[in-house]
Amino acid sequence: MRPLTNEVLSRFESAFNSEEDVLTLVADTIGGTVTANGLWRIFGRSAPPPGIVQWNEPTLWKTHWGELACDQTCIGEDIFGNQLVCIAKTPDLLIWDHESGSLFTLQVSPDVALKAVLEHGIDWIEFYKNGSLGIALHRLPDVPDTSHLHWTMPLVLGGVVDVNNTSIVERTRHLIGHAMLWQQVRDLPPGSQVIIKQS
């Protein structure tokens, strides 16, 4: 994957229209690039594999999340597997939390958000204020574009943001695994003790 540049981004900015097919636009302009020191990957026709169209096929991983993922158009992701999404009739770029399926809005459109990230990184985004960015940068050389950096003990189960609590997992398997976990814990009251069975 190649670095996102102002020249490449300008092609996306000039053509962006929230009413149009954003998957094709992303693939044909900024697809297959990385930004924020490589922590954000923008999906292209083939990179990261399996490519933007197949990644958005419901049967690949979204069906495991049901209604929490079905209406999303994923145009990219961060190294942890949180998806950068557009939703019909919602003008803002959103971050979809891969552990809970919840959405966090950047309160700006995708073209404006990507320009801000290209110029200022992602430190300004409240979603990342848990200290994860330093760990991501430390582990970045170890994570191929076919994988995500996984919290070995998921944060939703009380896992800590620590480099020793990270491992590398293939992208599709990672999101399906988190879907299966979330289905089991989503209705538990906050603070519930969860006992993990070792297999």
Secondary structure, DSSP 8 states (H G I E B T S, - for coil): -EE--HHHHHHHHHH--TTS-HHHHHHHHTTTEEETTTTEEE--SSSSTT-HHHHT-IIIIIHHHGGGTTTEEEEEEETTS-EEEEETTEEEEEEE-TTT--EEE-SS-HHHHHHHHHHH-STT-GGGTTTHHHHHHHHGGG--TTEEEEESS-GGGT--S-GGGEEEEEHHHHHHHHHHHHHHHTTS-TT--------
